[in-house]
Amino acid sequence: MSPDGPQDDELYGGSGQTRTRLPEGSGARRPGRSPSRSLVTVVGVVVLLIAAIAFANRGTDDPADGSDSSGTKPAAAPTAPTGAKPVASGFEHDEQGAQSAAANYAVQLGSADMFDKAKRDGIVDDVYTPSAADARRGDLDKVYSSEGFLTGIGLNKDGSAPKGSTFVSRTIPVGTKTTAYKGDSATVSIWYSSLFGLAGEGTQNPVSESWYTNSYKLRWVDGDWKVEDFSQKDGPVPVGRDQRASTADDMAKAVKEYGGFSYAR
């Protein structure tokens, strides 16, 4: 979701090296942005919300190999992170720590967990400074409980996915860079891809891909990096390969079988 306006202060490029753990030619022209993605962007502009990479903590008793007792079906829940508890705190007090915090916060704020009140409250507390969290919690609750917003992106009035479909909201960091750093404050830019939509037969809001760059203003508070403010702009957008889109069934299966990453950088 988009914040309240782009900033042009060197959000792209940079020579700093990053160590993202998420994998990401010429080809066909990218399709236009879907109506659902446009709506999410508009809503984000109003409430300063991130579009989109760790997820909120979801305890699990799944087998370590990711399969059920029969060994024939992966047990990861849709959009759930694989691995240990997502890293949401305890970042180092340096530039790399600030970049790691920004990457993981982008994942949390862009996840489907933001559509769950209890999990959203936990994410807001983890990500924002206390003052920013207090200022934004009400607006976030208003947006995520809005019937018009939920139905506009294809969800039911209660925020659940329609029967036979799977809701997808994931942020995939590609790289980060520090654009400003001084003691207890830092500004970090993160370039990422976002998957958003509904996987299911007949959906009017199929899962689509978008690319953004966010700029986070971070402050060192109580021994950790927290978000004070941020902005977002489109791109850089790569040329899409000439690949046939997967069927709705294949997309839904992939989302259910491949859990998200619990640590972005």
matplotlib code that plots the C-alpha trace (Angstrom):
import matplotlib.pyplot as plt

x = [0.0, 1.2, 2.1, 1.3, 3.5, 6.7, 10.1, 12.9, 15.8, 17.9, 15.5, 16.9, 20.3, 23.2, 26.5, 25.9, 25.9, 23.0, 22.5, 18.9, 18.0, 15.0, 15.5, 14.1, 15.6, 13.7, 10.1, 6.5, 5.1, 3.8, 0.0, -1.6, -2.1, -5.2, -8.1, -7.5, -3.9, -4.9, -7.4, -4.8, -2.5, -5.2, -6.0, -2.3, -2.0, -4.7, -3.3, 0.4, 0.4, 3.0, 2.2, 3.1, 8.1, 9.2, 5.5, 3.7, 4.4, 2.3, 3.0, 2.9, 3.3, 3.9, 6.6, 10.0, 10.0, 6.9, 4.7, 1.7, 1.8, 1.2, 4.2, 2.3, 1.2, 3.1, 1.5, 2.4, -0.6, -1.3, 1.1, 2.6, 6.4, 8.5, 11.3, 11.6, 9.9, 10.1, 12.8, 11.0, 13.3, 16.9, 18.5, 22.1, 22.7, 24.4, 23.7, 23.2, 20.9, 18.8, 18.6, 17.7, 14.9, 13.5, 13.4, 11.7, 9.2, 8.3, 7.5, 5.3, 3.4, 2.8, 1.5, -2.0, -1.7, -2.5, -6.1, -6.4, -7.0, -5.0, -2.0, -2.2, -1.9, 1.2, 2.8, 2.1, 3.7, 6.7, 7.3, 6.5, 7.9, 5.4, 4.2, 3.8, 1.9, -0.5, -1.1, -1.8, -3.6, -7.0, -6.6, -5.4, -8.3, -10.7, -9.3, -9.0, -12.5, -14.0, -16.6, -16.0, -12.3, -12.6, -15.2, -13.3, -10.3, -12.5, -12.7, -15.9, -17.3, -15.6, -12.2, -12.2, -11.5, -14.5, -15.0, -12.7, -10.1, -6.9, -6.0, -2.4, -0.5, 3.3, 6.3, 9.5, 12.6, 15.1, 17.7, 18.2, 20.5, 21.1, 20.6, 21.3, 22.7, 23.6, 23.7, 20.1, 18.5, 18.7, 16.9, 16.8, 15.4, 14.1, 13.3, 10.8, 8.2, 4.6, 2.2, -1.5, -4.8, -7.0, -6.0, -9.1, -11.3, -13.4, -11.9, -12.1, -9.0, -6.3, -2.9, -0.7, 2.9, 3.9, 7.2, 8.0, 10.7, 10.0, 12.0, 11.9, 12.8, 14.0, 14.9, 16.7, 14.2, 14.5, 17.3, 15.9, 15.2, 11.6, 9.8, 8.9, 7.7, 8.1, 7.2, 6.8, 7.2, 6.7, 9.5, 12.1, 10.0, 11.8, 10.7, 8.4, 9.5, 7.3, 5.9, 2.4, 0.5, -0.2, -3.7, -5.7, -5.4, -1.6, -1.3, -3.5, -1.5, 1.8, 0.6, -0.5, 2.6, 5.3, 5.4, 6.8, 10.3, 10.6, 13.8, 14.3, 17.9]
y = [0.0, 3.5, 6.3, 9.9, 10.8, 10.0, 11.4, 11.7, 11.9, 9.1, 6.3, 4.3, 2.7, 3.1, 1.3, -0.2, -4.0, -5.9, -9.5, -10.4, -14.0, -14.0, -15.1, -13.3, -11.0, -9.5, -10.4, -9.3, -6.0, -6.0, -6.0, -2.9, -2.6, -4.5, -2.6, -4.3, -3.1, 0.4, 0.5, -0.7, 2.0, 4.7, 3.5, 3.4, 7.1, 8.0, 6.1, 6.0, 2.3, 0.1, -2.1, -4.5, -8.9, -11.1, -12.0, -11.8, -14.7, -17.8, -20.7, -24.1, -27.7, -28.7, -31.4, -30.0, -31.2, -29.2, -32.2, -33.7, -37.1, -38.8, -37.2, -36.3, -32.7, -29.6, -28.3, -24.6, -22.4, -19.7, -16.8, -18.2, -17.9, -21.0, -21.5, -20.2, -17.2, -14.2, -11.7, -8.6, -7.1, -7.0, -5.4, -4.1, -0.4, 0.2, 0.8, -2.9, -3.3, -0.4, -2.1, -5.4, -3.7, -1.9, -5.1, -7.1, -4.4, -4.1, -7.8, -7.6, -4.5, -6.0, -9.3, -10.8, -10.6, -6.9, -7.9, -9.6, -7.2, -9.0, -9.7, -6.1, -4.7, -6.8, -5.7, -2.0, -2.3, -4.2, -1.8, 1.7, 4.0, 4.3, 7.8, 6.7, 3.5, 5.5, 8.0, 5.4, 2.6, 4.1, 4.9, 1.4, -0.2, 2.0, 1.0, -2.7, -2.9, -0.9, -2.9, -0.9, -1.5, -5.2, -5.9, -3.7, -6.0, -9.1, -10.2, -10.8, -8.1, -9.8, -9.8, -13.5, -14.8, -16.0, -19.8, -21.6, -18.8, -17.9, -14.4, -13.5, -10.4, -10.8, -8.4, -9.7, -7.5, -7.3, -4.9, -2.2, 0.8, 3.5, 7.0, 8.7, 7.6, 9.5, 8.0, 7.1, 8.0, 6.4, 6.6, 3.3, 2.7, -0.8, -2.0, -4.8, -6.8, -7.2, -10.1, -9.2, -10.6, -13.7, -17.1, -19.0, -19.8, -17.0, -14.3, -10.7, -9.8, -12.3, -12.3, -9.6, -8.4, -4.8, -3.1, -0.3, 1.5, 2.6, 5.0, 4.5, 7.0, 5.0, 5.9, 3.9, 3.6, 1.4, -0.7, -1.2, 0.4, 1.6, 3.4, 7.0, 7.7, 6.5, 7.2, 5.1, 5.4, 3.0, 0.9, 0.4, -2.1, -4.8, -6.0, -9.0, -12.2, -13.8, -16.4, -17.8, -16.9, -19.9, -21.2, -20.1, -23.6, -23.7, -20.3, -21.3, -24.5, -22.6, -20.1, -22.9, -25.1, -22.4, -20.5, -17.0, -16.2, -15.4, -13.3, -10.9, -9.8]
z = [0.0, -0.8, 1.6, 1.2, -1.7, -3.4, -2.6, -5.1, -2.8, -4.3, -3.7, -6.6, -7.3, -5.0, -4.6, -1.2, -1.2, 0.1, 1.2, 0.5, 1.1, -1.3, -4.9, -7.4, -20.4, -22.6, -23.0, -23.3, -22.2, -18.6, -18.1, -16.7, -12.9, -11.7, -10.2, -6.9, -6.7, -7.6, -4.8, -2.3, -3.5, -3.0, 0.5, 1.4, 0.4, 2.8, 5.8, 5.2, 4.9, 3.2, 0.2, 0.7, 3.3, 8.5, 9.0, 12.3, 14.6, 13.8, 16.1, 14.4, 15.3, 11.7, 11.1, 10.4, 6.8, 6.0, 5.2, 7.0, 8.7, 5.4, 3.9, 0.7, 1.3, 2.5, 5.7, 5.4, 5.7, 3.0, 3.3, 6.6, 7.1, 7.1, 9.6, 13.1, 14.6, 12.3, 13.2, 14.2, 16.8, 18.1, 15.1, 15.4, 16.1, 12.8, 9.1, 8.3, 11.3, 10.0, 6.5, 8.1, 10.1, 7.1, 5.0, 7.6, 8.5, 4.8, 4.8, 7.9, 6.8, 3.4, 4.7, 4.8, 8.6, 8.4, 7.7, 11.1, 13.9, 16.6, 14.3, 12.9, 16.4, 17.1, 13.8, 14.5, 17.9, 16.5, 13.6, 14.6, 17.2, 20.1, 19.0, 15.4, 16.4, 18.5, 15.7, 13.0, 14.8, 14.5, 10.8, 10.1, 11.9, 10.0, 6.7, 7.3, 8.7, 5.8, 4.0, 0.8, 0.9, 1.6, -1.1, -3.5, -3.4, -3.7, 0.0, 2.0, 4.3, 7.2, 5.5, 4.6, 1.1, -0.9, -0.8, -3.2, -3.3, -1.5, -0.5, -1.3, 0.0, 0.1, -0.1, -1.6, -0.9, -3.7, -2.1, 0.4, 0.8, 3.4, 2.2, 5.5, 8.8, 12.0, 15.4, 16.4, 13.1, 9.6, 6.3, 4.3, 0.8, 0.0, -3.5, -3.6, -5.6, -4.3, -4.9, -4.2, -5.1, -5.0, -6.3, -7.4, -10.3, -11.6, -9.4, -10.6, -8.7, -9.7, -8.1, -9.8, -9.4, -8.7, -8.0, -5.6, -3.7, -0.1, 1.9, 5.7, 8.3, 11.3, 14.9, 17.5, 20.3, 23.4, 21.9, 18.5, 15.1, 14.7, 11.8, 12.2, 8.7, 5.1, 1.5, -1.6, -5.3, -8.2, -9.6, -10.9, -12.9, -14.8, -18.3, -17.9, -19.5, -22.1, -19.7, -19.7, -16.5, -14.3, -13.8, -10.8, -9.4, -9.8, -8.1, -5.2, -4.7, -4.7, -2.1, 0.2, -0.3, -0.2, 3.0, 3.1, 4.4, 8.1, 7.7, 4.7, 5.1]

ax = plt.figure().add_subplot(projection="3d")
ax.plot(x, y, z, "-o")
ax.set_aspect("equal")
plt.show()
